[in-house]
Amino acid sequence: MSLAAAAGPEAARRLRAVTAAEAGPSEEARTLTPRLVDALWASGLLQWANPAEAGGSEPGFAELIETWMELAWQDGSLGWIGIANLPSAAACAAYLPGDGFGAVFTAHDNRVTVGGQFFPNGVGEVTDGGYRITGAWNFGSGTGHAEYVAAGFLPAVDGEVVVGEDGLPPLLVAVVPRREVTFADGWHVQGLRGTGSYDYGLTDVLVPESRTFELFTRTPERGSAPVYAMGLMSITAAGHASWALGVAKSMLDDVEDLARTRVRMGDESAIAHKPTFQHGFAHHLAMWRAARLLVLDTFTGAERGVAAGGELTPVRRADLRLAATYATEAARAIVTWAHLVAGTAAIREGTRLERAFRDLYTGTQHAFIGEKTYLDAARIHLGLAEDQLGL
């Protein structure tokens, strides 16, 4: 049994010392250092979210959320790797057909890291037994150390994209060995520098059908946990919410510690004694707690419903995305306040406060938790649409 098998959050907390030492070097390298990657493997976390057949523990949402928050609390880049590599590997292990699962996981004793971009930026020409895929993807989270790279694509015949009976093309994901991927050195960014989120491309790469799966599938090939029956979109939403909450809590905690001892120029006592700070701290702590409870309640409630045989309805899926988007916005407000009250302590390069601020503002640019989520969810709740693609 891996160290993470019994408790993901506990395994994550054991990483605190090595994360503190390696966060800076990971930023300089623009990908996690080998020492931190090795520590993740030693913790068991890189397999922990997988189905049991792929060496995992099949955790539920409550444990996933707490684990992801802990990783993000330690460092934004590490937390982003947690919500990128863990769900990517888990999804591939759960949804790949038998032959593909055997080639990717079983043949490598389940020691497999998967990163990449699932959005369909490629086209796969249908060929005998598979697809010849060409495309270019940005922001391939966690590809700096991944053995396999995920690449979303649209199938095509004679250059024309295939359209299903519903008038829409099927959205597929290919799982490609690293050696067949061409990487571009484009990861020069404000925050999340240590995530190795490289741009990459494929040019007429043959991928067997067994190493592909449908992006929106909620029918796992393996794994009995309800999480897998809720699909990759639900898992991704929980990851984004958890990450934002973890980074925000790190800044709240660091500002609390700072306020006890720091005296601003011209003041007679530490920041903690100022009524304006006390009001702001209590308000934003309550905001964080409310957002955390919203996320836990929404995701575990949906999980219980699926476990009892219920359907993950469009309303349920809309609520999952609403919770994730709201939590991210709350986290951004908390981090903005914390940055301001920390004063010059928040602008010194290399500190947790400075890095967390950059990371949070970079992570909140992700389209997955953008304004469109509110619009899509509103259309569902108002009865203006039966469903929305992508929820």
N, C-alpha and C positions, 0 to 999 in steps of 0.2 A: 504494500500500500504506500502511495506517495505521501510526502509530508502534507500536501494540500488536500489529501482525500478526506480527512476528518473535518477540516475547517479552513476554507479559503481565506477568510479575514486574518486568521491567526498566522497562516503561512505567509501572507502578504506583510504582516507586521514584522516578521523576522528579517525582512529585507531592509529595514530602515537604516541600519548602519552603512551597508554597502551602497544604498541609494544616495545617502548624503555624501559619500566619498566620490561617487561616479557621476552625479548629475552634471557637474561642471564639465568634466572631460567628455561626457556624451554630447553636450552642446557643442564643444569644440570639434568633435569628430562628425557632428551632424547625424549621428546614429548611435544607438546604445553601444557602450563599450563591451568588448568580449567578456569582461569580468561581470558586468551586470546581466548580460544574457546568460552566462553560466549560472549565476545566482538564481535567475528565474527558472532555469531548468532544474536546478538542485531543489528549489522550493516545491516543485511539482505543479506549479501554476500553469505552465505552458500546455499541459495535458488536461488539467483539472476540469475544464468546461466541456470536454469531449464526451461523447457517448462511451459507455463502459467498454464496448468492443474496441475503442481507440485509446484505451488506457485512462479514461476519464472517470469523474465521480458523478456526472449528471446533476450538477447543483440546480437549485431553484432560484427564482429571481431575488428573494430576500438575501441569500448568500452571495449571489453575483453582485448585487448592488453594493453591499457592504465591502466586498473585496475590491471592486473597482474604485470606490471612494477612498479606500485606504491607499491604494497605489497612486492615485492622483494627488492625495494629500502629501505623499512623500515627494513627488515631483510630477509636473504636468506631462512631461515627455514619457516618463515611465507609465503614468496612468493612461495616456493615449495608446501606448503599446498594449496595455491590458485590454482596452476596448477594441483594439484592431486585431492583434494576433490571436487572442483567445477565441473571440466569436468566429473569426475566419476559419480557424482550424476546426472548431466545433461544427460549423455549418457544412464544411467539406466532408467531415467524418459522418455527419448525420444524413446528408442528402445525396452523396455520390452513389452511383450504381455499384454493384458488387465488385466488378472487375476494376473499376477506378479506385474504389476504396482499398482493394488489395494492393494495387500498384503504388498508391500514395502512402498509405498508412501501414498495412501489414508488412509490406516488404522492407519497411524502415523501422520495425519494432515500435511503431507509433510515435517515434521521436521526430515529429514534423512541425515546423513552423510555417504558417501561411500568412502572407500579407497581400496588399494590393488594393485595387479599385474595382468595385462590383458594377459601377455604372456602365451601360452598354456603349462604350466608345469605340468598339471594334465591329467588324463585319466578318462572319465566318461562312465561307463558301462551302455548301454541303458537298461532301465527297463520300466515297465508299467507306462506311464505318466511322465517319467523324466530320471534322470541319477544318478547312484551311483558313486560319484567322490572321487578319491584318488590322492593326489599329494602334492608337496612341492614347495613353492614360496619364493623368496627372495625379499628384498627391497619393501615391501608392504607400499608404501608411504601413510601417513595419517591414518594408521590403529590404531595408539595409542588412537584415540578418535572416531573411526568410528563405527556406529551401524551395518552397513553392510559391507561385505568384498567381493570384486570382485576377481574371480579366473578363469583365462583362462584355457581351457582344450580341449582335443580331444575326440570325442565320439568313443566308441568301442563296438563291439558285440562279446561275448565269448572271450574277451581278445584281439581281433584283431581290430586295429584302422580302423574306417570306411573311405573309400576312395570314393570321388565323381566322377562324370563323367569326370572331368578334370584331374583325377589321383591324386588329392590332397585331404587331409582330411579337412573337414570343421573345422574352428577355432571358438570355442564358448566361451562365458563368462557366468559364473554362479554368481549369487548374493546371498550371504550366510549370514544369521544372525550371529552376533558376537559370540553368545553362542555356535555355532556349529564348531567354528574354534579353532585350537590349535596353540598358539603363542609360538615362541622361542625368548629368550632374546639375540638376536645377533646384536643389533643396537649399536655397539661401533665403531665409525668412526671418520675420520678427520674433516669433515665438514657436514653441514646440520644435526647437531646433534639433533635439536629440532623437527624433522619431524615425529618421531615415526614410522619410516619405518621398521617395524618389519618383521622378517621371520615368516612364518606360514604354517600350513599344514591341510589337510583334509584326513580323513581315512574312506572310504566307507560311505560318507555322501550323503543322498538322497536329491536331488535338483529337484523340479518339473520343467518340461519343460517351464512352464510359467515364471520361474525366470531365464531364460537363453536367450541370444540373440547372433547373429553372430557378431564376432569382426569387420569385415570389412563392415558391412551393412551401406548403405547410404539411407535407406528407413525408416524414422522415423514413429513410430506409433502415435506420437503426437508432437506438436510443429510446428509452421509455419515458423520460422526463417530459412533462407537459411543455416545457420551454421549447423543445424542438418542434412540437406541433403548433407553435405560435409563429414560426417563421423567422427568417433573418431580419426583417424589418422591425419586429418587436424587440428582438435581442439588441439590435443596433440602437433603437430608441432608448432602451434602458441603459446602455453603455454611455451614450452622450449625456444623459441626465446625471448619471453617477459621476462621470468625469468632472463635469462642471461643479457639482456639489463638493467633490473632494478638493478641488483646487481652491474654491471659495472658503472652505473650512480651514485650509492651511493658512490663508491670509487672516481670517478671523482669529485663529489661535496665535499667530505670530504678532498681530497687533495687540492682542490682549497681554501677551508677555511684555511687549515693548512699552505699553502704556503704564505698567506698574513702576517702571524705573526711569523712563525718559522724561526729562524736563526741557520743554521748549524754551528758546531764548526769550527772556523777558518774563517768564512765568516763575511763580514761587514754589510750585509743587509739580509732581508728575502728571502726565496727561490723564491718567485714570481718575484724577480728582476733579476734572473739569465736567460740569453738568452737560455741556454739549456733547462731549465724548460719551458719557454714560448713556445719554438718550440714544445716540447713534449706534452704540454698541448693542444695547438691548434690542433696539428695533431690528437691526440686521441679523442678530442672532435668532430672533423670533422668525424672521423671514426665512432664514436657512432651515430652521427646524420645520417650518410649515411646508416648504418645498420638498424636503426629504420625506416627510410623512405622506405628502401627495404622491410622490413617486412610488414609495413602498406600497401604499394602499392600492393605487391604480394597477400596478403590475402584478402584485400578488393576488389581487381580486380577480383579474382576468385569468391568471394562472389557475386559480381554484375552479373557476368556471369551466375551463378547458379540461382540467383533470376530472371533473364530474361528468364529462361528456358533452358539455355545452359548445356552442359554436363561437368562434372568435369573429363576432359580427363587425360590420363596418363601424358601428358606433363604438364598440370596444376598441377597435384599432385606432379610431380617431382620438379617443380618450388617452390612449398610450402616448400618441404623438403630442397631444396637448400637454400632458404632464411633463414630458421631456423638454418641450420648448419653453414652457413656463419656468421649469427649474433652471434652465440655462439662462433665461433672462434675469431671474432672481439672483443667480450666482454672479452675473455681470454687475448688477447693482451693488451687491455686497463687496465685490472686489474693487469697484470704483471708489466706494466710501473708504474702504480699508487703505487703499493707496493714498488717498488724500490725507487721512488723519495720521498716517505713518510719517508724513513729511519727507525729509531728505533720506531717512532710512530706507524708503521704498525705491530710491533711484540709484542706489549703489550697485553697480554691475556685479553679478555673481551671487547676490543674496537671494534667499528663498522668496522674499517679498517681491523683489524686482523680477525674478524669473516667473513667478506665478502670475503676476500682472500681465506680462507679455504673453504667456501661454494661454491665459483665459481669453484675452482679446483676439488671439489668433484662432483658438478653437471655436469661438462663437461665430466665426465667419462661415462655418460649414453650412451648406445648403439644406442639410437634413433637418436642422432645427431653425430654419428661416421662417419668414413671414408666411410663405405659401402653406406651411403646416396649419396655421390658424385659419386660413381661408378654406382649405380643404375640409378641415374639421367642422367649421361653421356650416358649410354646405350640407354636410351629413346631418348635423343636429337640426338644421332648419328645414330639412326635408326637400332641399333643392337638388340633391343628388342621392342616388341609392348607394353609390360607392365612389371612391376616388383612387385612381391609379397611384400606387406608391405608398399608400397608407399601410 
